[in-house]
Amino acid sequence: MLAQNRNLLVAVIAVAILAVAGLTFFNSGPTGSGTVLVYGSVDAEDMQTTIDAFHEAYPEITIDYVRGSPSETYTRISTEIEAGAKTADVVMLSFPGSLSLVDDGFAQVYRPPNAANWPDELKDPDGYWQGVLLLGQVITYNTNLVSEDELPKTLNDLTDPKWNGKITMHDYTRGTTSTRIWATIAEETLGAEATIDFLTRLEANVQPVRQRSTGAQVDEVSRGEYHIGIVGQLHDVVKARQDGAPVAILELEDFPLVWGPTAAVLLEASENPDAAKVWINFLVTEEAQILIGNVDVRFAALPDVESQTKHTIGAAAPEGMDLLRYPSAEARAKHDEWHSIFKEIAGV
């Protein structure tokens, strides 16, 4: 009888241990409740399917998503923090905006467990940002306005005075996406002297119309307002072509497809960091990545789900076109220097 009781006790303890282990396993990620305020530059309608799936999985947490451009969002955050007002818990911006939040001390460290095995280029080694989807930038042209035989083949071809008044360009003097792109081109591919020479002659000969939004380039070129756009969002090009717009990627010998992540950043000023971590950790699950990659048109960040999504940067890129991630480490380190150079070139 004593032996039987001892065996029963051992069995009960074993079951208890397994139960605790099971609870530990299922609750190994972050937990939280309440509202998570998210500021993002991704269109709200493109995030809605993912938000709906999150609400179904975590009904105790509500995502309040507020869309704004990267520059508007950064200004809003810095203003709210300075005023001691409530600001976002999580920010999801194109890479330059996310890096600015980190560099200016607004971010706190969070390494989502679900991204532990993600590629290093998609997460910050110090844990301040986590890639959640990808953005590509390209030069575009209107296929009705630019014939095949007059297509530019190099960046220098774009400085021909015949393009005067016919080029729209994302503003490279504002310290945002294009500043980082051209700094990376200068540091990694074209070289500093050639990049400065190109931009100087472009301003002198063509006087490109500089725009605040990368999204404006593809729209303006598609409508025929401009012949060429420097630079536009790749996903906008894919969507426009699906809709029958006369726009295509301009393939140049010396300008690659430039890409970077839209990164999630947990703000130091977050009022609900526990629930915010649940949201970020969800965004990097395969489920969420598949949802993101099947939006018309967005590119998931996780390479493992490419076969289960409608769109990938690799498939959208012209065959043989080089891909370059930005900003490079050197371009990031010299951001202020290049920003000053670009403003001087443009006379602002």
C-alpha positions as CSV (number, residue, x, y, z in Angstrom):
1,M,0.0,0.0,0.0
2,L,2.8,2.4,0.9
3,A,4.5,1.7,-2.5
4,Q,1.2,2.3,-4.3
5,N,0.7,5.6,-2.5
6,R,4.3,6.6,-3.4
7,N,3.7,5.8,-7.1
8,L,0.4,7.7,-7.0
9,L,2.2,10.7,-5.5
10,V,4.9,10.5,-8.2
11,A,2.3,10.4,-10.9
12,V,0.4,13.4,-9.5
13,I,3.6,15.4,-9.3
14,A,4.5,14.4,-12.8
15,V,1.2,15.6,-14.1
16,A,1.5,18.8,-12.2
17,I,5.0,19.4,-13.7
18,L,3.7,18.8,-17.2
19,A,0.7,21.1,-16.6
20,V,3.0,23.9,-15.4
21,A,5.3,23.3,-18.3
22,G,2.4,23.5,-20.7
23,L,1.3,26.7,-19.2
24,T,4.8,28.1,-19.4
25,F,5.0,27.1,-23.1
26,F,1.7,28.6,-24.1
27,N,2.4,31.8,-22.1
28,S,6.0,32.2,-23.1
29,G,5.3,35.3,-25.1
30,P,4.2,38.7,-23.8
31,T,0.8,39.3,-22.3
32,G,-1.3,42.4,-21.8
33,S,-4.7,44.0,-22.2
34,G,-6.2,47.4,-23.0
35,T,-5.6,49.7,-25.9
36,V,-2.5,49.9,-28.0
37,L,-2.1,53.2,-29.8
38,V,-0.2,52.6,-33.1
39,Y,1.1,55.4,-35.4
40,G,2.0,54.1,-38.8
41,S,2.9,55.2,-42.3
42,V,1.3,52.1,-43.9
43,D,-2.2,52.8,-45.3
44,A,-4.8,51.9,-42.7
45,E,-6.8,49.8,-45.1
46,D,-3.7,47.7,-45.8
47,M,-3.3,47.0,-42.1
48,Q,-7.0,46.2,-41.4
49,T,-6.9,42.5,-42.1
50,T,-4.0,42.0,-39.8
51,I,-5.6,44.1,-37.1
52,D,-8.8,42.1,-37.4
53,A,-6.8,38.8,-37.0
54,F,-5.1,40.2,-34.0
55,H,-8.3,41.2,-32.3
56,E,-9.7,37.7,-32.9
57,A,-6.6,36.2,-31.3
58,Y,-6.3,38.7,-28.5
59,P,-9.8,40.1,-27.8
60,E,-8.6,41.7,-24.6
61,I,-6.4,44.1,-26.6
62,T,-7.6,46.8,-28.9
63,I,-5.4,48.3,-31.7
64,D,-6.0,52.0,-32.3
65,Y,-4.2,52.6,-35.6
66,V,-3.5,56.2,-36.7
67,R,-2.0,56.7,-40.2
68,G,0.4,59.5,-41.0
69,S,3.4,60.2,-43.2
70,P,6.7,59.4,-41.6
71,S,7.7,63.1,-41.3
72,E,4.3,64.0,-39.9
73,T,4.3,61.1,-37.5
74,Y,7.8,61.9,-36.2
75,T,6.9,65.5,-35.6
76,R,3.7,64.5,-33.8
77,I,5.6,62.1,-31.5
78,S,8.3,64.6,-30.6
79,T,5.8,67.3,-30.0
80,E,3.6,65.1,-27.8
81,I,6.6,63.8,-25.8
82,E,7.9,67.3,-25.3
83,A,4.5,68.4,-24.0
84,G,4.1,65.5,-21.7
85,A,1.0,64.3,-23.6
86,K,0.0,60.8,-24.5
87,T,1.7,59.5,-27.6
88,A,1.9,56.2,-29.5
89,D,2.8,52.9,-27.9
90,V,4.1,51.5,-31.1
91,V,5.3,53.2,-34.3
92,M,5.5,51.5,-37.7
93,L,7.3,53.7,-40.1
94,S,9.4,53.3,-43.2
95,F,13.0,52.6,-42.2
96,P,14.4,56.2,-42.2
97,G,11.6,57.3,-39.8
98,S,12.1,54.3,-37.5
99,L,15.9,54.9,-37.4
100,S,15.3,58.6,-36.5
101,L,13.2,57.5,-33.5
102,V,16.0,55.2,-32.4
103,D,18.8,57.7,-33.0
104,D,16.9,60.4,-31.1
105,G,16.3,58.3,-28.0
106,F,12.6,57.7,-28.3
107,A,12.7,53.9,-28.6
108,Q,13.0,51.2,-26.0
109,V,14.4,47.7,-26.4
110,Y,12.1,44.9,-27.3
111,R,13.1,41.6,-29.0
112,P,9.9,39.8,-30.0
113,P,10.3,36.0,-29.3
114,N,8.6,35.1,-32.6
115,A,11.4,36.9,-34.5
116,A,14.2,35.1,-32.8
117,N,15.2,33.2,-36.0
118,W,14.5,36.0,-38.4
119,P,17.4,37.2,-40.7
120,D,19.7,39.7,-38.9
121,E,19.1,42.4,-41.6
122,L,15.4,42.5,-40.6
123,K,15.9,43.4,-36.9
124,D,18.1,45.7,-34.9
125,P,21.1,43.9,-33.2
126,D,20.4,46.1,-30.2
127,G,16.7,45.4,-30.1
128,Y,15.3,48.8,-30.9
129,W,13.4,48.0,-34.1
130,Q,11.8,45.0,-35.8
131,G,11.0,44.8,-39.5
132,V,7.4,43.9,-40.2
133,L,7.1,44.4,-44.0
134,L,9.3,45.6,-46.8
135,L,9.3,48.6,-49.0
136,G,11.1,49.0,-52.3
137,Q,12.0,52.2,-54.2
138,V,12.4,52.6,-57.9
139,I,12.6,55.2,-60.7
140,T,9.5,55.1,-62.9
141,Y,8.4,56.4,-66.3
142,N,5.1,56.9,-68.1
143,T,5.0,54.4,-71.0
144,N,2.8,56.7,-73.1
145,L,5.1,59.6,-72.8
146,V,8.6,58.0,-73.0
147,S,9.2,55.8,-76.0
148,E,11.4,52.7,-75.9
149,D,14.1,54.3,-78.0
150,E,14.5,57.4,-75.7
151,L,14.6,55.5,-72.4
152,P,17.5,56.7,-70.3
153,K,20.1,54.1,-69.6
154,T,22.1,55.8,-66.8
155,L,21.5,58.4,-64.2
156,N,23.5,60.9,-66.3
157,D,21.0,60.5,-69.0
158,L,18.4,61.9,-66.7
159,T,20.3,65.2,-66.6
160,D,19.7,65.9,-70.2
161,P,17.9,69.3,-70.5
162,K,15.3,67.7,-72.7
163,W,13.7,66.4,-69.4
164,N,13.4,69.9,-68.0
165,G,10.0,70.2,-66.3
166,K,9.3,66.5,-67.0
167,I,10.7,64.9,-63.8
168,T,9.1,64.6,-60.4
169,M,11.4,63.7,-57.5
170,H,11.0,62.8,-53.9
171,D,12.7,65.5,-51.9
172,Y,16.2,64.4,-51.0
173,T,16.9,67.5,-48.9
174,R,14.4,66.7,-46.1
175,G,16.5,64.1,-44.2
176,T,14.0,61.3,-44.9
177,T,13.8,58.4,-47.4
178,S,15.6,59.9,-50.3
179,T,18.3,61.5,-48.2
180,R,19.1,58.0,-46.9
181,I,18.8,56.4,-50.4
182,W,21.2,58.9,-52.1
183,A,23.6,58.7,-49.2
184,T,23.7,54.9,-49.6
185,I,24.1,55.2,-53.4
186,A,27.0,57.5,-52.8
187,E,28.7,55.3,-50.2
188,E,28.0,51.9,-51.6
189,T,27.7,52.0,-55.4
190,L,28.1,55.2,-57.4
191,G,30.6,57.0,-55.2
192,A,30.5,60.3,-53.5
193,E,31.8,62.4,-56.4
194,A,29.6,60.9,-59.0
195,T,26.5,61.2,-56.8
196,I,27.1,64.9,-56.1
197,D,27.8,65.5,-59.8
198,F,24.6,63.8,-60.8
199,L,22.4,65.7,-58.4
200,T,24.1,69.0,-59.2
201,R,23.6,68.6,-62.9
202,L,20.0,67.3,-62.4
203,E,19.2,70.5,-60.5
204,A,20.9,72.8,-63.0
205,N,19.6,71.2,-66.2
206,V,16.2,69.6,-65.3
207,Q,15.0,71.4,-62.2
208,P,13.0,68.4,-60.9
209,V,9.9,69.1,-59.0
210,R,10.6,67.9,-55.5
211,Q,7.8,66.3,-53.6
212,R,7.4,65.5,-49.9
213,S,5.7,62.1,-50.5
214,T,7.2,59.0,-52.1
215,G,3.7,57.9,-52.9
216,A,3.1,61.0,-55.1
217,Q,5.7,60.0,-57.6
218,V,3.9,57.0,-59.0
219,D,0.5,58.8,-59.0
220,E,1.9,61.8,-60.9
221,V,3.7,59.7,-63.5
222,S,0.7,57.4,-63.9
223,R,-1.6,60.4,-64.6
224,G,0.9,61.7,-67.2
225,E,1.7,64.9,-65.2
226,Y,5.4,63.9,-65.4
227,H,7.4,61.7,-67.7
228,I,9.7,60.3,-65.0
229,G,9.5,59.9,-61.2
230,I,12.5,59.6,-58.9
231,V,11.9,57.7,-56.6
232,G,8.6,55.9,-56.2
233,Q,7.3,53.0,-54.0
234,L,7.5,49.6,-55.7
235,H,4.2,48.4,-54.3
236,D,2.5,51.5,-55.8
237,V,4.0,50.6,-59.2
238,V,2.7,47.0,-59.0
239,K,-0.7,48.2,-58.0
240,A,-0.9,50.9,-60.7
241,R,0.1,48.4,-63.3
242,Q,-2.6,46.0,-62.1
243,D,-5.1,48.8,-62.5
244,G,-3.9,49.4,-66.1
245,A,-1.9,52.6,-65.5
246,P,0.9,53.4,-68.1
247,V,3.7,53.3,-65.6
248,A,6.8,51.0,-65.5
249,I,10.1,50.7,-63.7
250,L,13.0,52.6,-65.4
251,E,15.9,50.2,-65.4
252,L,19.2,52.0,-65.3
253,E,22.7,50.6,-65.3
254,D,23.7,52.4,-62.2
255,F,20.6,52.6,-60.0
256,P,19.4,49.4,-58.2
257,L,16.1,48.6,-56.7
258,V,16.6,50.1,-53.2
259,W,14.7,48.4,-50.3
260,G,14.3,48.6,-46.6
261,P,11.9,47.5,-43.9
262,T,8.9,49.2,-42.4
263,A,10.0,48.7,-38.8
264,A,8.0,48.5,-35.6
265,V,9.4,50.5,-32.7
266,L,8.2,50.3,-29.1
267,L,8.4,53.9,-27.7
268,E,10.0,54.6,-24.4
269,A,7.0,56.8,-23.6
270,S,4.5,54.0,-24.2
271,E,1.7,53.9,-21.6
272,N,0.9,50.2,-22.3
273,P,4.1,48.5,-23.2
274,D,2.9,45.0,-22.2
275,A,0.1,45.0,-24.7
276,A,2.3,46.8,-27.2
277,K,4.7,43.9,-27.1
278,V,1.9,41.4,-27.8
279,W,1.1,43.4,-31.0
280,I,4.7,43.5,-32.2
281,N,5.2,39.8,-31.4
282,F,2.0,39.0,-33.4
283,L,3.2,41.0,-36.4
284,V,6.2,38.7,-36.9
285,T,4.2,35.5,-36.8
286,E,3.8,33.5,-40.0
287,E,0.1,34.1,-39.8
288,A,0.4,37.9,-39.8
289,Q,3.2,37.9,-42.4
290,I,1.0,35.8,-44.8
291,L,-1.9,38.3,-44.2
292,I,0.4,41.2,-44.9
293,G,1.9,39.6,-48.0
294,N,-1.5,39.0,-49.5
295,V,-2.6,42.6,-49.4
296,D,-2.8,44.3,-52.8
297,V,-0.1,45.4,-52.7
298,R,2.3,44.9,-49.8
299,F,5.5,42.8,-49.3
300,A,5.8,40.6,-46.2
301,A,9.2,40.8,-44.5
302,L,9.6,37.1,-43.5
303,P,11.3,35.2,-46.4
304,D,9.8,31.9,-45.2
305,V,6.2,32.9,-46.3
306,E,7.1,34.1,-49.8
307,S,5.5,31.0,-51.4
308,Q,2.2,31.7,-49.6
309,T,1.9,35.4,-50.6
310,K,0.7,37.2,-53.7
311,H,3.6,39.6,-53.9
312,T,7.3,39.7,-53.1
313,I,10.0,42.3,-53.9
314,G,12.0,39.7,-55.8
315,A,9.1,38.9,-58.1
316,A,8.2,42.5,-58.6
317,A,11.7,43.5,-59.6
318,P,12.8,43.4,-63.2
319,E,14.8,40.3,-64.0
320,G,18.5,41.0,-63.4
321,M,18.0,44.2,-61.5
322,D,20.3,44.6,-58.5
323,L,18.7,45.0,-55.0
324,L,20.4,47.3,-52.5
325,R,19.3,47.6,-48.8
326,Y,19.4,51.1,-47.4
327,P,20.7,52.9,-45.4
328,S,24.1,51.3,-45.3
329,A,26.0,51.6,-42.0
330,E,28.2,54.2,-43.5
331,A,25.3,56.2,-44.9
332,R,23.6,56.1,-41.5
333,A,26.8,57.2,-39.7
334,K,27.2,60.1,-42.2
335,H,23.5,61.1,-42.3
336,D,24.0,64.7,-41.1
337,E,26.9,65.3,-43.4
338,W,25.0,64.0,-46.5
339,H,21.9,65.9,-45.5
340,S,23.9,69.2,-45.5
341,I,25.5,68.4,-48.8
342,F,22.1,67.6,-50.4
343,K,20.5,70.8,-49.1
344,E,23.4,72.8,-50.5
345,I,23.1,71.2,-53.9
346,A,19.4,72.0,-54.0
347,G,19.9,75.5,-52.6
348,V,17.6,75.1,-49.6
